Amino acid sequence: MPKIYFVDVTNRDGEQTARISLAKLQKTVINWLLDEIGVYQSEMGFPLSPHEWDYINANIALTKDTSENGPLIKRLQLSGWSRALSDDVHQAQAHTDLKHFNLSISTSEQMLEWKFQGKFTREDIIKMMVDAVIAAKEGGAESIGVNAEDASRTDINFLIEFAQAGMEAGAVRFRYCDTLGYDDPVCIAERIGLIARETGMDMEMHCHNDLGLAVANSVSGALAACEAGVDAYINTTVNGIGERAGNADLLSCILALKYSAKWGQNEYLDKSIDLTKSWQLAKYVSQATGVPLPINQVGVGANAFAHESGIHADGALKDRHNYELYNFEELGRGEREEIPTGRVITTGAQGGTAGLEYVYSTHLDLAFRDKEHSKQILQLVQYANLHTQAPLTEEELWLIYHYPEQVRQILRATP
């Protein structure tokens, strides 16, 4: 039976959003938590960019059994986004250990005429994409996806030709990019179903939220691919961050596939999904990006399980399922969060060993082997605080303690 998997693009499409920035350590924690949730792949960044190289290679090291703690990232594939240009692919492979690539190029008449200024024909687009796929394969790539940017405004026959050419060159997935959020659930299902039937290639949905339809379009397209007999992959971001009005929200897509009236009846959803880290991940990304969670954010907003009106409160108290579609415990919610009002000890760029040892002992139940060990971790904590320009979270402190060498590489910056 075909399955629906998730390729999260928070660390690429999410981070490239205007007014949003993520430190490399924060991107690493996001990869770790995505792995905990059971996401199939994280599009972790741009392997052509020199400032990404140490972060990328350190994260790949975290997928291997390189310390007494074993791999931090156990199942999640790490991929990179690249323009579908063979030279870009060569550079990316020369500087990183990435084995999974998503190669992107614009395909619509609008883009060919007004973005590329008429310099390329459709034949040129296919040749550049094929050359890039071949370059990636020759460089040791284990999986390659080909991305049609602005696919929703591209002639369907050209998309079929594009996907077939990519598959023949060695690509394993076709990414249908609704770059402007132009599609609707009916249209995208028809188009994805046709491409899947004509090519037999696995389909990947990349939907934007300009019309508020990113989640509905993503799920509708994915189900159409499965009905056509191929696996489907949905691109998501945590909390729906992304260009302009955002991308498809990861949690919303999963919940739609689990609990909606008709979509929730199928068995296409990847069985590896575990939502118990959803609350932790949503809070972490909100804090890291500086984008507050909307009060009505699906599953994780402050009002997602709040009731005030008499009828609703009465019904929820009698049986939660009167007014709650799914359980908050499933999302990792329900524990009380305490805010200290007395003495607070923190650690960071200006901290010392006494404060460091107190924080690790009190908040993480971790001790240091000796003074040299605490000195080593303190130095990393100081630089990590400077790196993120924010108070370090428990996730970050835990990562520093258990994987110091990889963190040291992640923090490296050489302009």
N, C-alpha and C positions, 0 to 999 in steps of 0.2 A: 504494500500500500504506500502511495506517495506520502511524504511528510512535509510539514511547514517548519522551517528553521528561521532563526533570527541572526541577522548580520547587523550589529549595532554600530552606528557611525558617529556616536557622541564625540569621540576623540579626533574626528576629522571634520565632518560637516557641522557638528555641534560647535567645535572650537573655532571654526572659521567664521562663525556668526559675528556680525558687527556688535561691538561692546561686550564681547565675551572673550575671556582668555583663561587658559588652564596651564598651570605649571606642569612640568614633566612628571613630578612625583604624584601630583593629583591625577594625571592621566593614567599612571601606573595603578593607583588604587582603584580607579574606575575599571580598568581591565580585570583586576583581581575580583571585584564584586560582580562584574558581568559573568565571569567564570563560575562564581558561586551560584548565580541564578540559573545557569545552564544555557546561556547564549552560545550559539555555534561559533560565531566569528566576531572579532572586533576589528573594524577598519581603523587602525590605531594612529594614522597620520600620513605624512607626506615623505616618503623615503628619498625624494630628490633634495629635500631641504637639509643642509648641514646641521642645523640646530636640532634636528630630530634623530640623528644617527646614533648617538650614545643612548638615548632613551629607547629607541627601537631595539638595539642590540642587547641592552640590559634586560628589557622585557622578554626577549626571546630566551635569554639565559634563565629567566625565572620560570620558563616552561620546562626546564630540564632539572634533573635530580642532581643539582650542583652543591648542595649543602646538607648538613645533618637534618634539616627540616624537610627535605624533599622539595619538589617543585611547588612554587606558590600558585602558578596558573596550570591547572591540571588537564583541562579539556579544550578550552577556548583556543581557536585558531587566531593568529595575529596576521593581519593583512595590511597592505599599503595601497593607497590611491595614487595613481600616476596618469598623466596624460598618455594617450595612446600614441606615443612616439618612441621609436626604438632607442634613440639616444638617451632619452629620459630613463628608460628601463635599464639600459647598460649602466648608467651612473648610479641608479638606485641599488642595483645588485653588486656594484663594485664596493659600496660603502656599508651595506647592511646585510644581515643574514636572513632577510625575509624570504619565505618560500610561497607566499600567497599574495597575488596581485589582482587589483581591480583596475582595468585600463579604460579610460574614458575619452570620448570624443563626441562633439556635437553632430547631430544628424538631420535636424529639421531644415526646411528651406529658409525659414526665418534666420537661423543661425548661419547657414552657408552664405546667405547673401549679405547679412548685416553684421554678423560677428566676424566671419572670415573675409568679409568684403569681396566675395566672389572669387577668391583665390583658389578654392578647391571645388572640384566636382564630387558627385556621389562616389564615383569610381576612386577618386583620390582618398576619400574618407575611408573606404573599405581597405584600400592598399595600406594606408598608414596603420590602421588597426591590425591588419593581418601581420604586417612587419613587426609591430610591437609584441604581438602574441608570440611569434616565432622567436623574437629576441628573448623574451621572458623564459620560454621553454628551454632554449639553448643555454640560458644562464642558470638553469637549475630550478625554476619555479615548479612547485608541485600542483598548484591549482591556479587557474586564471579565469577571471570574469571579464566580459566585455560590456562596457556601459554605453548605451545610446543616450546622450544628454538631449533633453527636450524630445524624448520619444513620443510623448503624448501629442505633439504637434508635427510628427513625422509621418510621411506616407507609410501605410502598413506594409505594402509590398517591399518597400526599401528596408524596413525593419527586419522582415523575414530574410531578405538577401544578406543583410548585415550580420544577423545572428548565425545563419548557415555558414557564412565565410569564416566567422570567428570560431565556430565549432570545428570546421574542417582544419583550421590552423592549430587547434589544440585547446581552445577555451572550453570550460565546462559549464559556465553559467552565462545567461544573457540578462543584463540589468536594464530594466525598463524604467527610465527616469522621467517621472512626471515633474519636471524641473520647476514649472510655474504653478503647480497645483491646479492644472487645467481640466483634468479628467473628472469623471464621476463614477460611482460604483458600477453602473450598468455598462458604460463605455469601456472602462478598463478591463472588466471581466471578458467582454467580447473580444477585445484586441489581444489580451494575454492568452486566452483560450485558443485563438487562431494561430498565433505565433508558436505556441507550445505544440499544437497538433501538426503544424507544417514542418517544424524542425526537430521535435522530440528532445529539445534541449531544456535543462532545468531553468526556471524563470526566477528572476529576482525583482522585487518591487521597491522602488525608491520614490516615495510620494511626499510632496510638500503640502502645507496646510493653508494656502492662500485663500481657499474657499471653505475652510473648516472641514475638509473631507479626507485628510491624509490617512487617518486610521481606517475609515470605511473603505477607501480606495485600496489601501494596502491589503486588507483582509479579503476584500472581494476579488482582487486580482490573484492573490495567493490561492484561494479556493478554486478559482477557474483553472489555474495551472494544475492543481491536483486532480480536478475532474477530467483534465485532458491527459492525465497519466504520468505527469512529471513532478519532481520535487519542487517546492517553492521556498523562496528565501525572502523575508521581509526586512528591509532596512528601517531601523528605528533610532531614536535618540532617547536618552533618559530625560524625563519630564517634558519631552517634545521640543526641546530647544533646537534651533537651526536657523538657516537663512530666512530672513523676512518673518513670516508668520510661523515658522518652525517646520519640523519634520513629524513623522508619525511617532507618537509616544509609545515606548516599549511596553509599559504596563497595560496601557489601554488596549493595545493589539492582543496581548496575551489574554486579558480578561474577556475580550470580545470573542475570542476563539474558544474560551472555556464556558462562558455563561450566557451568551446571547441566544435568542429563541431558536434560530435555525442553525447558525454557524456553530453553536455550542454542542450540537448533536453529532458532529462528525468526529473522527478520531485521527485527524491529520496532524494535530499539534505534537511537536517534538516532546517525547516522554521525559527528556532530561530537564525540562523546565521546573524550577523550584522557586516559588515566589516569596519564601520566608525572608529573603534579604531585600525585598522591594522597598520597604520603608527606610532601611539603612542606606541603600543606594540613592534613593530620591533625595534624602536629606543631605547626603554627602555632596551630590552634584549641585544642589541648590547652594550650599555653602561655598563650594569651590568656585562656582561661576558668579556668585553674587546675585543670582536671580531667585527671588523668593518664590516658594511654592504657592500658586494661587489657592485661595481658600477652598475652591471647588475642584481642585485637581483630582482626576480620577484615582480613587484608591488611597491616595496619600495626602490629599488636601485636608486642612483642619476640619472642614465640614463634611468630609466623605462619609462619616458615621455619626454625625451630630443631628439631634432632633430637639425641636422646641415646641412646635405646635401641639396642642393637646391631643388630637387624634393620633398623630404620628408617635409622640412619646408613649402614649398608652399602648399602642400597637407594638412598638419596638420592645417595650418592657415585658409584654406578654409572650412574645415570640419574635426574636430578632428578624426572622425571615418575612415578617409582615412588611417591613420597610427596609431591609438590607438584603441585597441580591447575593452577596458573598460575605464571608466572615473576615473581619479585620485581622484575626490571628493568622490567617493564611498569608497575609502580607507582612508579617513580622511586627504588627502593631499590638498595642494593649498594655505594654509595660509602662509603669509610671516613670516620668522623667523629672529628676530633681535638679533644682537650681540652687547652689549654695548661696547663703546670704551672709556668711561670716568670712573667716580667713580662706583665701584661695592661693594655692601655690601652683605656678605654671612653669614651663620650661621652654626655652627658645634661644634666640640669638645672644641674649645677655645673661643667660642662665649659668648656674654652676652645678657642681656634682651633687650637693646636698638636695637642691630642688629637683634635679633630674632623678635621683634615687627615690625621692618621695613620690613623684608623679608616677614613675614606673611601678613602684610597689603598690600604691594606693589604687590606681586606676586600671592597671594591667596585670597585677599580681606577678610581676617579673622582677628578678633580682640580678645583680651583676656578679660575675665570677670574682673580680678583683678590681682594684683601682684603675688598672690599665684598661680593663674592659669598659668601665664607666667613662673614662676619659675619651676612649675611641667613639663611643656612642654619643657623648656630649658634643664632640666636634661635628658629627653628622647632623645632630639635632640643630645645632646653631646654624649650619649652612642650609639645612632644609627650611628653617624658619625664614631665612633671608631669601631663599629660592621661591617659596610660596607667597611671601609677604602677607602671611595670615597666621593666626594661632594654629599650631599643629594639632591635628585630630588624633584620636586614639588609634584609628586605622594607620595613619602615617607613622606614629610612634612605634606601633607594633611592627610595621614593615622595616623600619630602620633597625630595630633590635635584632630581628631574625635574618635579615638579608642585607647586611651592611655593605658588602662589596658591590652588589648590584645597585644599591642606593647611591653609593659613591659615584658610580658611573653615570647614573641618571642625573645627578646634581652637576655634572661636569658641563661647563660652558666655555667655549673658546671662540670668541668672535674673530 
